[in-house]
Amino acid sequence: MTPADIDRLSDLIVRRGLQGMAVPALLQLFCEKSGSLGLPINRALMVIDTLHPVHEGHVFRWRNDGQEDDGPVREYGPTNEGEAALSWQRSPFFHLLQIGQEELRRRIGFGESSDFAVIQDMKDAGHTDYMVFVHRFAAEGTIGEMDCFYSAWSTRHPDGFSDADIAALRRLVPVLGLAVKSASLAQIASTLVDVYLGRDAGQRVLRGRIQRGVADRIDAVLWFSDLRSFTTITDTARPNEIIPLLNDYAEAVITAIHEAGGDVLKLIGDGTLAIFRADDPAAACASALAAEADMRRRVQELNERRKAGEQPTTSVYVGLHIGEVFYGNIGSVDRLDFTVVGPAVNETSRIASMCRSVDRPLLISSDFAEMLPEAPRATLVSVGRYALRGVGRAKELFTLDPAVL
């Protein structure tokens, strides 16, 4: 590979990185182009941490050596305990971090030590040369645990990597690492806004909807729910039980909403505010009602598990309504919230709070009931008209027929 080849490949990787090419495709392009230019890569592995509530990072693989493939991408969880920690501590990457070096090479086809399990695996698979890099980020370039770009490169060429091959890798891998870091940062941004703002709101923010006062008027089904007797539970339960309890019930509520096509906008203590876009009002109302039924099933299963573990249990109150809302950014110049506001939001909150007064787990507004398709509407029964605090007129509220609940 000539200096001109290295420059052209660097330029290609930079351009594809700027265009947003997916990392597996970027790695494949890099390896295949390198091979066509005389750099004999047979396997490549890249690792980069991320900022995610479940996954610690991603492993990207490429190979053309005829061996079975584990797939181009694998997500991994925490590496600070158990077998995952031991595996990490036995890796050449960890070794390089410990000794403060950036690279390690083992010419395993020519008598050099295969002193790490992964390198012995490469030797057993017929590889002759193995090169590892750790490229560290400066403190200001670190997010969460994402502080390094790790990579490993191996060949089955009878002569291993030449000196020119190693020089080319030293020039090219940092360029590839910068493109991978760019893609990882974009993925982190998407993950964070989805997790903390909700899926639809998060993607709107990423598309540039970040100016104060910019809001859309939309029709939406509104969901507001909270936990029964939560204050009593917090007063009587052990302190270390409160957060796990909230997480367990939030999981049941949020999963049911998401699987029915809704978006969770806020978690307010034990309360949940969600919307279902009502471009088709009947379908949105039916989806919200299906989510409530799914949530109720999940909570029942959860309560059985918690009772078996002698943990406190509760149930969920839900209020459902439909109406026009403002959906967008509200707040100060430097602290915004992407949410819904309007009379319909306040009404939904008041409807949910009425569940306690009438001792029903679900209350539905007459506006919502009128929009339901005929079959689910036939399962509703009126619980009467009520004056809701802060609402000008009394509202007739409905619930599911007790035979249905």
For each residue, the residues with C-beta under 8 A, 3 or more apart:
1: 5 6 9 34 37 38 39 164 165 168
2: 5 6
3: 6 7
4: 7 8
5: 1 2 8 9 37 38 168
6: 1 2 3 9 10 168 171 172
7: 3 4 10 11
8: 4 5 11 12
9: 1 5 6 12 13 30 33 34 37 172
10: 6 7 13 14 171 172 175
11: 7 8 14 15
12: 8 9 15 16 29 33
13: 9 10 16 17 26 29 30 172 175 176 179
14: 10 11 17 18 175 178 179
15: 11 12 18 19
16: 12 13 19 21 26 29 179
17: 13 14 20 21 26 178 179 180 182 183
18: 14 15 182
19: 15 16
20: 17 183 186
21: 16 17 25 26 29 179 183
22: 25 26 183
23: 26 27 46 58 60 73 180 183 184
24: 27 28 60 62 72 73
25: 21 22 28 29
26: 13 16 17 21 22 23 29 30 176 179 180 183
27: 23 24 30 31 44 46 60 61 62 72 176
28: 24 25 31 32 62 72
29: 12 13 16 21 25 26 32 33
30: 9 13 26 27 33 34 44 172 176
31: 27 28 34 35 41 44 62 64
32: 28 29 35 36
33: 9 12 29 30 36 37
34: 1 9 30 31 37 39 41 168 172
35: 31 32 38 39 40 41 64
36: 32 33
37: 1 5 9 33 34
38: 1 5 35
39: 1 34 35 165 168 169
40: 35 155 156 157 161 165
41: 31 34 35 44 62 153 154 155
42: 63 64 65 127 154 155 156 157
43: 61 62 63 64 65 122 127 152 153 154
44: 27 30 31 41 61 62 63 151 152 153 154
45: 59 60 61 62 151 152 153
46: 23 27 59 60 149 150 151 176 177 180
47: 57 58 59 60 93 149 150 151
48: 57 58 146 148 149 150 180 181 184
49: 56 57 144 145 146 147 148
50: 55 56 57 58 144 145 146 184 187 188 191
51: 143 144 145 146 188 191 192
52: 55 56 188 191
53: 195
54: 77
55: 50 52 58 75 76 77
56: 49 50 52 76 77 78 79 145
57: 47 48 49 50 75 76 145 146
58: 23 47 48 50 55 73 74 75 76 184
59: 45 46 47 73 74 75 76
60: 23 24 27 45 46 47 72 73 180
61: 27 43 44 45 69 70 71 72 73 74
62: 24 27 28 31 41 43 44 45 72
63: 42 43 44 67 69
64: 31 35 42 43
65: 42 43 125 126 127 156
66:
67: 63 125
68:
69: 61 63 72
70: 61 74
71: 61 74
72: 24 27 28 60 61 62 69
73: 23 24 58 59 60 61
74: 58 59 61 70 71
75: 55 57 58 59
76: 55 56 57 58 59 79 84
77: 54 55 56 84
78: 56 81 84
79: 56 76 84 85 87 88
80: 84 85
81: 78 84 85
82: 85 86
83: 86 87
84: 76 77 78 79 80 81 87 88
85: 79 80 81 82 88 89
86: 82 83 89 90
87: 79 83 84 90 91
88: 79 84 85 91 93 94
89: 85 86 94
90: 86 87 94 116 117
91: 87 88 94 95 116 118
92: 95 96 104 116 118 119 132 152
93: 47 88 96 97 132 134 148 150
94: 88 89 90 91 97 98
95: 91 92 98 99 104 116
96: 92 93 99 100 101 102 103 104 132 134
97: 93 94 100 134 148
98: 94 95
99: 95 96
100: 96 97
101: 96 104 134
102: 96 133 134 135 136
103: 96 131 132 133 134 170
104: 92 95 96 101 131 132
105: 129 130 131 132 166
106: 112 113 114 115 119 129 130
107: 110 111 112 128 129 160
108: 112 114 119 122 123 127 128 129 130
109: 123 127 128 129 158 160
110: 107 128 160
111: 107
112: 106 107 108
113: 106
114: 106 108 119 120 122 123
115: 106 119
116: 90 91 92 95 119 120
117: 90 120 121
118: 91 92 121 122 152
119: 92 106 108 114 115 116 122 123 130
120: 114 116 117 123 124
121: 117 118 124 125
122: 43 108 114 118 119 125 127 130 154
123: 108 109 114 119 120 126 127
124: 120 121
125: 65 67 121 122 156
126: 65 123 156
127: 42 43 65 108 109 122 123 130 154 155 156
128: 107 108 109 110 155 156 157 158 159 160
129: 105 106 107 108 109 154 155 157 160 161
130: 105 106 108 119 122 127 152 153 154
131: 103 104 105 152 153 154 161 166 169
132: 92 93 96 103 104 105 150 151 152 153
133: 102 103 149 150 151 152 153 169 173
134: 93 96 97 101 102 103 148 149 150
135: 102 148 149 150 151 173 174 177
136: 102 147 148
137: 141 142 146 147 148 149 181
138: 141 142
139: 142
140:
141: 137 138 181
142: 137 138 139 146 147
143: 51 146 185 188
144: 49 50 51 188
145: 49 50 51 56 57
146: 48 49 50 51 57 137 142 143 181 184 188
147: 49 136 137 142
148: 48 49 93 97 134 135 136 137
149: 46 47 48 133 134 135 137 177 180 181
150: 46 47 48 93 132 133 134 135
151: 44 45 46 47 132 133 135 173 176 177
152: 43 44 45 92 118 130 131 132 133
153: 41 43 44 45 130 131 132 133 161 169 173
154: 41 42 43 44 122 127 129 130 131
155: 40 41 42 127 128 129 160 161 165
156: 40 42 65 125 126 127 128
157: 40 42 128 129 160 161
158: 109 128
159: 128 162
160: 107 109 110 128 129 155 157
161: 40 129 131 153 155 157 165 166 169
162: 159 165 166
163: 166 167
164: 1 167 168
165: 1 39 40 155 161 162 168 169
166: 105 131 161 162 163 169 170
167: 163 164 170 171
168: 1 5 6 34 39 164 165 171 172
169: 39 131 133 153 161 165 166 172 173
170: 103 166 167 173 174
171: 6 10 167 168 174 175
172: 6 9 10 13 30 34 168 169 175 176
173: 133 135 151 153 169 170 176 177
174: 135 170 171 177 178
175: 10 13 14 171 172 178 179
176: 13 26 27 30 46 151 172 173 179 180
177: 46 135 149 151 173 174 180 181
178: 14 17 174 175 181 182
179: 13 14 16 17 21 26 175 176 182 183
180: 17 23 26 46 48 60 149 176 177 183 184
181: 48 137 141 146 149 177 178 184 185
182: 17 18 178 179 185 186
183: 17 20 21 22 23 26 179 180 186 187
184: 23 48 50 58 146 180 181 187 188
185: 143 181 182 188 189
186: 20 182 183 189 190
187: 50 183 184 190 191
188: 50 51 52 143 144 146 184 185 191 192
189: 185 186 192 193 206
190: 186 187 193 194 202 203 206
191: 50 51 52 187 188 194 195
192: 51 188 189 195 196 202
193: 189 190 196 197 201 202 203 205 206
194: 190 191 197 198 199 202 203
195: 53 191 192 202
196: 192 193 202
197: 193 194 201 202 205 265 338
198: 194 201 202 263 264 265 338
199: 194 202 203 258 263
200: 203 204 263 277
201: 193 197 198 204 205 263 265 327 338 339
202: 190 192 193 194 195 196 197 198 199 205 206 338
203: 190 193 194 199 200 206 207
204: 200 201 207 209 338
205: 193 197 201 202 208 209 210 338
206: 189 190 193 202 203
207: 203 204
208: 205
209: 204 205 214 328 329 338
210: 205 214 329 336
211: 214 329
212: 329 330 331 332 333 336
213: 328 329 330
214: 209 210 211 328 329
215: 326 327 328 329 330 341
216: 326 327 328
217: 324 325 326 327
218: 277 278 324 325 327
219: 277 278 279 281 322 323 324 325
220: 275 276 277 278 284 322 323 324 325 327 340 344
221: 262 275 276 278 281 284 285 287 288 320 321 322 368
222: 273 274 275 320 321 322 323 325 340 344 345 348
223: 257 262 272 273 274 275 276 288 291 292 318 319 320 348
224: 271 272 273 274 318 319 348 349 351 352
225: 253 271 272 295 316 317 318 319 352
226: 230 269 270 271 272 316 317 352
227: 230 233 249 270 314 315 316 317
228: 314 315 316 317 356 361
229: 232 233 314
230: 226 227 233 234 269 270 314
231: 234 235
232: 229 235 236
233: 227 229 230 236 237 242 245 312 314
234: 230 231 237 242
235: 231 232
236: 232 233 312
237: 233 234 241 242 245 312
238: 241
239: 242
240: 243 244
241: 237 238 244 245 311 312
242: 233 234 237 239 245 246
243: 240 246 247
244: 240 241 247 248 311
245: 233 237 241 242 248 249 311 312 314
246: 242 243 249 250 270
247: 243 244 250 251
248: 244 245 251 252 302 306
249: 227 245 246 252 253 270 299 302 314 316
250: 246 247 253 254 267 272
251: 247 248 254 255
252: 248 249 255 256 295 298 299 302 316
253: 225 249 250 256 257 272 295 316
254: 250 251 257 258 264 272
255: 251 252 258 259 298
256: 252 253 259 260 291 292 294 295 298
257: 223 253 254 260 262 263 264 272 274 291 295
258: 199 254 255 261 262 263 264
259: 255 256 291 294
260: 256 257 276 287 288 290 291 294
261: 258 276 287
262: 221 223 257 258 274 275 276 287 288 291
263: 198 199 200 201 257 258 274 275 276 277
264: 198 254 257 258 267 272 273 274
265: 197 198 201 273 274 275 338 339 340
266: 271 272 273 339
267: 250 264 271 272
268: 271 272 273
269: 226 230
270: 226 227 230 246 249
271: 224 225 226 266 267 268
272: 223 224 225 226 250 253 254 257 264 266 267 268
273: 222 223 224 264 265 266 268 339 340 345 348
274: 222 223 224 257 262 263 264 265
275: 220 221 222 223 262 263 265 325 327 340
276: 220 221 223 260 261 262 263 284 285 287 288 291
277: 200 218 219 220 263 284
278: 218 219 220 221 281 284 285 322 371
279: 219 284
280: 283 284
281: 219 221 278 284 285 322 371
282: 285 286 371 372 373
283: 280 286 287
284: 220 221 276 277 278 279 280 281 287 288 322 371
285: 221 276 278 281 282 288 289 320 322 368 371 372 373 376
286: 282 283 289 290 372 373 376
287: 221 260 261 262 276 283 284 290 291
288: 221 223 260 262 276 284 285 291 292 320 368
289: 285 286 292 293 320 364 372 376
290: 260 286 287 293 294
291: 223 256 257 259 260 262 276 287 288 294 295
292: 223 256 288 289 295 296 318 320 362
293: 289 290 296 297
294: 256 259 260 290 291 297 298
295: 225 252 253 256 257 291 292 298 299 316 318
296: 292 293 299 300 316 361 405
297: 293 294 300 301
298: 252 255 256 294 295 301 302
299: 249 252 295 296 302 303 315 316
300: 296 297 303 304
301: 297 298 304 305
302: 248 249 252 298 299 305 306 313
303: 299 300 306 307 313 314 315
304: 300 301 307 308
305: 301 302 308 309
306: 248 302 303 309 311 312 313
307: 303 304 310 311 313
308: 304 305
309: 305 306
310: 307
311: 241 244 245 306 307
312: 233 236 237 241 245 306
313: 302 303 306 307
314: 227 228 229 230 233 245 249 303
315: 227 228 299 303 361
316: 225 226 227 228 249 252 253 295 296 299 361
317: 225 226 227 228 352 355 356 361 362
318: 223 224 225 292 295 352 355 361 362 363
319: 223 224 225 348 349 350 351 352 353 354 355 362 363 364 365
320: 221 222 223 285 288 289 292 348 351 362 363 364 365 368
321: 221 222 344 347 348 351 364 365 367 368
322: 219 220 221 222 278 281 284 285 344 365 367 368 371
323: 219 220 222 342 343 344 347 367
324: 217 218 219 220 342 344
325: 217 218 219 220 222 275 340 341 342 344 345
326: 215 216 217 340 341 342
327: 201 215 216 217 218 220 275 339 340
328: 209 213 214 215 216 338
329: 209 210 211 212 213 214 215 336 337 338
330: 212 213 215 336 337 339 341
331: 212 335 336 337
332: 212 335 336
333: 212
334:
335: 331 332
336: 210 212 329 330 331 332
337: 329 330 331
338: 197 198 201 202 204 205 209 265 328 329
339: 201 265 266 273 327 330
340: 220 222 265 273 275 325 326 327 345
341: 215 325 326 330 345
342: 323 324 325 326 345 346
343: 323 346 347 391
344: 220 222 321 322 323 324 325 347 348
345: 222 273 325 340 341 342 348 349
346: 342 343 349 350 390 391
347: 321 323 343 344 350 351 365 388 391 395
348: 222 223 224 273 319 320 321 344 345 351 352 365
349: 224 319 345 346 352 353
350: 319 346 347 353 354 388 389 390 391
351: 224 319 320 321 347 348 354 355 363 364 365 388 395 397
352: 224 225 226 317 318 319 348 349 355 363
353: 319 349 350 356 357
354: 319 350 351 357 358 363 386 388 397
355: 317 318 319 351 352 358 359 360 361 362 363
356: 228 317 353 359
357: 353 354 386
358: 354 355 363 383 384 386 397 399
359: 355 356
360: 355 363 383 399
361: 228 296 315 316 317 318 355 399 405
362: 292 317 318 319 320 355 399 400 405
363: 318 319 320 351 352 354 355 358 360 383 397 398 399
364: 289 319 320 321 351 368 369 380 397 398 399
365: 319 320 321 322 347 348 351 368 369 395 397 398
366: 369 370 395 396 397 398
367: 321 322 323 370 371
368: 221 285 288 320 321 322 364 365 371 372 398
369: 364 365 366 372 377 380 398
370: 366 367 377
371: 278 281 282 284 285 322 367 368
372: 282 285 286 289 368 369 376 377 380
373: 282 285 286 376 377
374: 377 378
375: 378 379
376: 285 286 289 372 373 379 380
377: 369 370 372 373 374 380
378: 374 375
379: 375 376 400 401 404
380: 364 369 372 376 377 398 399 400 401
381: 398 399 400 401 402
382: 396 397 398
383: 358 360 363 397 398 399
384: 358 396 397
385: 394 395 396 397
386: 354 357 358 394 395 396 397
387: 391 394
388: 347 350 351 354 391 394 395
389: 350
390: 346 350
391: 343 346 347 350 387 388 395
392:
393:
394: 385 386 387 388
395: 347 351 365 366 385 386 388 391
396: 366 382 384 385 386
397: 351 354 358 363 364 365 366 382 383 384 385 386
398: 363 364 365 366 368 369 380 381 382 383
399: 358 360 361 362 363 364 380 381 383 405
400: 362 379 380 381 404 405
401: 379 380 381 404 405
402: 381 405
403:
404: 379 400 401
405: 296 361 362 399 400 401 402
